[in-house]
Amino acid sequence: MTRAAVRRVEDERMRPGAVAHALARFESAFRQPGRHLNAPEARQPGLEVEDARDDLEEAARHLPRGARRDLGRLILRVDEEFERRTPPNPAPGNAFAEGGRRWSRIRDL
């Protein structure tokens, strides 16, 4: 039921496979060795792991309640691991805000 709902949202509002792709980007990032996530050498809008989180939020926003709850559990685990692997950004002016989502974490270079 959740897969069908996600597929419908992807087809209507995103692109096919957007949710699986976003989750795969986090899985890949979380496989990095070390305590903190490494930042890419150059910012690549749309390819940052934080952008994958925004894709998950977008999908969840349009899902029916049960599917939203299922995806929400995955998003919660992603958020917890991301927070565990990134220190807070001490310079609030550097926080990236888009669509109401605020990223105030930093990654090591």
Phi and psi restraints in degrees (value plus and minus 20) as a CYANA .aco file:
   2 THR   PHI     -85.8   -45.8
   2 THR   PSI     -62.9   -22.9
   3 ARG   PHI     -79.6   -39.6
   3 ARG   PSI     -63.2   -23.2
   4 ALA   PHI     -84.2   -44.2
   4 ALA   PSI     -60.8   -20.8
   5 ALA   PHI     -85.8   -45.8
   5 ALA   PSI     -62.1   -22.1
   6 VAL   PHI     -82.9   -42.9
   6 VAL   PSI     -65.3   -25.3
   7 ARG   PHI     -79.5   -39.5
   7 ARG   PSI     -60.4   -20.4
   8 ARG   PHI     -83.4   -43.4
   8 ARG   PSI     -64.8   -24.8
   9 VAL   PHI     -84.3   -44.3
   9 VAL   PSI     -62.3   -22.3
  10 GLU   PHI     -80.2   -40.2
  10 GLU   PSI     -65.5   -25.5
  11 ASP   PHI     -85.7   -45.7
  11 ASP   PSI     -57.5   -17.5
  12 GLU   PHI    -107.1   -67.1
  12 GLU   PSI     -51.6   -11.6
  13 ARG   PHI    -147.6  -107.6
  13 ARG   PSI     -34.3     5.7
  14 MET   PHI    -148.2  -108.2
  14 MET   PSI    -142.0  -102.0
  15 ARG   PHI    -165.8  -125.8
  15 ARG   PSI     131.6   171.6
  16 PRO   PHI     -76.6   -36.6
  16 PRO   PSI     113.0   153.0
  17 GLY   PHI      60.9   100.9
  17 GLY   PSI     -12.8    27.2
  18 ALA   PHI     -80.0   -40.0
  18 ALA   PSI     -61.5   -21.5
  19 VAL   PHI     -89.7   -49.7
  19 VAL   PSI     -66.4   -26.4
  20 ALA   PHI     -81.3   -41.3
  20 ALA   PSI     -59.4   -19.4
  21 HIS   PHI     -84.5   -44.5
  21 HIS   PSI     -62.9   -22.9
  22 ALA   PHI     -82.8   -42.8
  22 ALA   PSI     -64.7   -24.7
  23 LEU   PHI     -84.4   -44.4
  23 LEU   PSI     -57.6   -17.6
  24 ALA   PHI     -85.5   -45.5
  24 ALA   PSI     -55.9   -15.9
  25 ARG   PHI     -84.3   -44.3
  25 ARG   PSI     -59.6   -19.6
  26 PHE   PHI     -88.4   -48.4
  26 PHE   PSI     -62.4   -22.4
  27 GLU   PHI     -78.1   -38.1
  27 GLU   PSI     -63.4   -23.4
  28 SER   PHI     -84.0   -44.0
  28 SER   PSI     -65.6   -25.6
  29 ALA   PHI     -82.2   -42.2
  29 ALA   PSI     -60.8   -20.8
  30 PHE   PHI     -93.8   -53.8
  30 PHE   PSI     -32.9     7.1
  31 ARG   PHI    -101.1   -61.1
  31 ARG   PSI     -28.8    11.2
  32 GLN   PHI     -78.9   -38.9
  32 GLN   PSI     119.2   159.2
  33 PRO   PHI     -92.1   -52.1
  33 PRO   PSI     139.7   179.7
  34 GLY   PHI      77.4   117.4
  34 GLY   PSI     149.6   189.6
  35 ARG   PHI     -93.1   -53.1
  35 ARG   PSI     -59.4   -19.4
  36 HIS   PHI    -131.7   -91.7
  36 HIS   PSI     130.7   170.7
  37 LEU   PHI     -93.5   -53.5
  37 LEU   PSI     121.7   161.7
  38 ASN   PHI    -104.6   -64.6
  38 ASN   PSI     122.8   162.8
  39 ALA   PHI    -107.9   -67.9
  39 ALA   PSI     131.2   171.2
  40 PRO   PHI     -88.7   -48.7
  40 PRO   PSI     137.8   177.8
  41 GLU   PHI     -84.7   -44.7
  41 GLU   PSI     -51.8   -11.8
  42 ALA   PHI    -151.4  -111.4
  42 ALA   PSI     120.4   160.4
  43 ARG   PHI     -84.7   -44.7
  43 ARG   PSI     112.6   152.6
  44 GLN   PHI    -145.8  -105.8
  44 GLN   PSI      67.8   107.8
  45 PRO   PHI     -71.4   -31.4
  45 PRO   PSI     114.4   154.4
  46 GLY   PHI      68.8   108.8
  46 GLY   PSI     -37.4     2.6
  47 LEU   PHI    -132.2   -92.2
  47 LEU   PSI     -25.4    14.6
  48 GLU   PHI     -90.8   -50.8
  48 GLU   PSI     130.0   170.0
  49 VAL   PHI     -83.4   -43.4
  49 VAL   PSI     -50.6   -10.6
  50 GLU   PHI     -83.3   -43.3
  50 GLU   PSI     -53.3   -13.3
  51 ASP   PHI     -87.8   -47.8
  51 ASP   PSI     -52.6   -12.6
  52 ALA   PHI     -82.6   -42.6
  52 ALA   PSI     -57.4   -17.4
  53 ARG   PHI     -84.3   -44.3
  53 ARG   PSI     -59.4   -19.4
  54 ASP   PHI     -82.9   -42.9
  54 ASP   PSI     -56.4   -16.4
  55 ASP   PHI     -83.0   -43.0
  55 ASP   PSI     -61.6   -21.6
  56 LEU   PHI     -82.9   -42.9
  56 LEU   PSI     -61.8   -21.8
  57 GLU   PHI     -82.6   -42.6
  57 GLU   PSI     -62.8   -22.8
  58 GLU   PHI     -81.7   -41.7
  58 GLU   PSI     -65.3   -25.3
  59 ALA   PHI     -82.6   -42.6
  59 ALA   PSI     -66.9   -26.9
  60 ALA   PHI     -80.4   -40.4
  60 ALA   PSI     -56.2   -16.2
  61 ARG   PHI     -80.2   -40.2
  61 ARG   PSI     -47.1    -7.1
  62 HIS   PHI    -127.9   -87.9
  62 HIS   PSI     -16.8    23.2
  63 LEU   PHI    -104.8   -64.8
  63 LEU   PSI     133.5   173.5
  64 PRO   PHI     -86.0   -46.0
  64 PRO   PSI     140.9   180.9
  65 ARG   PHI     -69.0   -29.0
  65 ARG   PSI     -71.0   -31.0
  66 GLY   PHI     -83.2   -43.2
  66 GLY   PSI     -65.3   -25.3
  67 ALA   PHI     -87.3   -47.3
  67 ALA   PSI     -57.1   -17.1
  68 ARG   PHI     -81.9   -41.9
  68 ARG   PSI     -59.6   -19.6
  69 ARG   PHI     -85.3   -45.3
  69 ARG   PSI     -63.1   -23.1
  70 ASP   PHI     -82.0   -42.0
  70 ASP   PSI     -69.0   -29.0
  71 LEU   PHI     -86.2   -46.2
  71 LEU   PSI     -54.2   -14.2
  72 GLY   PHI     -79.7   -39.7
  72 GLY   PSI     -55.5   -15.5
  73 ARG   PHI     -84.5   -44.5
  73 ARG   PSI     -59.7   -19.7
  74 LEU   PHI     -87.5   -47.5
  74 LEU   PSI     -61.7   -21.7
  75 ILE   PHI     -82.2   -42.2
  75 ILE   PSI     -60.4   -20.4
  76 LEU   PHI     -80.2   -40.2
  76 LEU   PSI     -63.6   -23.6
  77 ARG   PHI     -85.2   -45.2
  77 ARG   PSI     -59.7   -19.7
  78 VAL   PHI     -81.1   -41.1
  78 VAL   PSI     -68.2   -28.2
  79 ASP   PHI     -80.7   -40.7
  79 ASP   PSI     -63.2   -23.2
  80 GLU   PHI     -82.8   -42.8
  80 GLU   PSI     -64.6   -24.6
  81 GLU   PHI     -88.9   -48.9
  81 GLU   PSI     -60.0   -20.0
  82 PHE   PHI     -81.7   -41.7
  82 PHE   PSI     -64.5   -24.5
  83 GLU   PHI     -85.1   -45.1
  83 GLU   PSI     -57.8   -17.8
  84 ARG   PHI     -85.6   -45.6
  84 ARG   PSI     -52.4   -12.4
  85 ARG   PHI    -117.8   -77.8
  85 ARG   PSI     -16.0    24.0
  86 THR   PHI    -154.8  -114.8
  86 THR   PSI     114.7   154.7
  87 PRO   PHI    -100.3   -60.3
  87 PRO   PSI     138.1   178.1
  88 PRO   PHI     -84.3   -44.3
  88 PRO   PSI     130.5   170.5
  89 ASN   PHI    -104.3   -64.3
  89 ASN   PSI      96.6   136.6
  90 PRO   PHI     -94.7   -54.7
  90 PRO   PSI     -32.0     8.0
  91 ALA   PHI    -127.4   -87.4
  91 ALA   PSI      73.7   113.7
  92 PRO   PHI     -79.9   -39.9
  92 PRO   PSI     -43.5    -3.5
  93 GLY   PHI     -87.7   -47.7
  93 GLY   PSI     -34.1     5.9
  94 ASN   PHI    -112.5   -72.5
  94 ASN   PSI     -20.8    19.2
  95 ALA   PHI     -86.8   -46.8
  95 ALA   PSI     117.9   157.9
  96 PHE   PHI    -117.2   -77.2
  96 PHE   PSI     103.6   143.6
  97 ALA   PHI    -140.1  -100.1
  97 ALA   PSI     111.9   151.9
  98 GLU   PHI    -173.3  -133.3
  98 GLU   PSI     110.6   150.6
  99 GLY   PHI      38.5    78.5
  99 GLY   PSI      12.0    52.0
 100 GLY   PHI      62.3   102.3
 100 GLY   PSI     -25.8    14.2
 101 ARG   PHI    -115.8   -75.8
 101 ARG   PSI     107.7   147.7
 102 ARG   PHI    -133.2   -93.2
 102 ARG   PSI     104.1   144.1
 103 TRP   PHI    -123.9   -83.9
 103 TRP   PSI      88.9   128.9
 104 SER   PHI    -139.6   -99.6
 104 SER   PSI      19.1    59.1
 105 ARG   PHI    -137.5   -97.5
 105 ARG   PSI     136.8   176.8
 106 ILE   PHI    -142.2  -102.2
 106 ILE   PSI     136.3   176.3
 107 ARG   PHI    -139.3   -99.3
 107 ARG   PSI     127.4   167.4
 108 ASP   PHI     -87.6   -47.6
 108 ASP   PSI     129.3   169.3
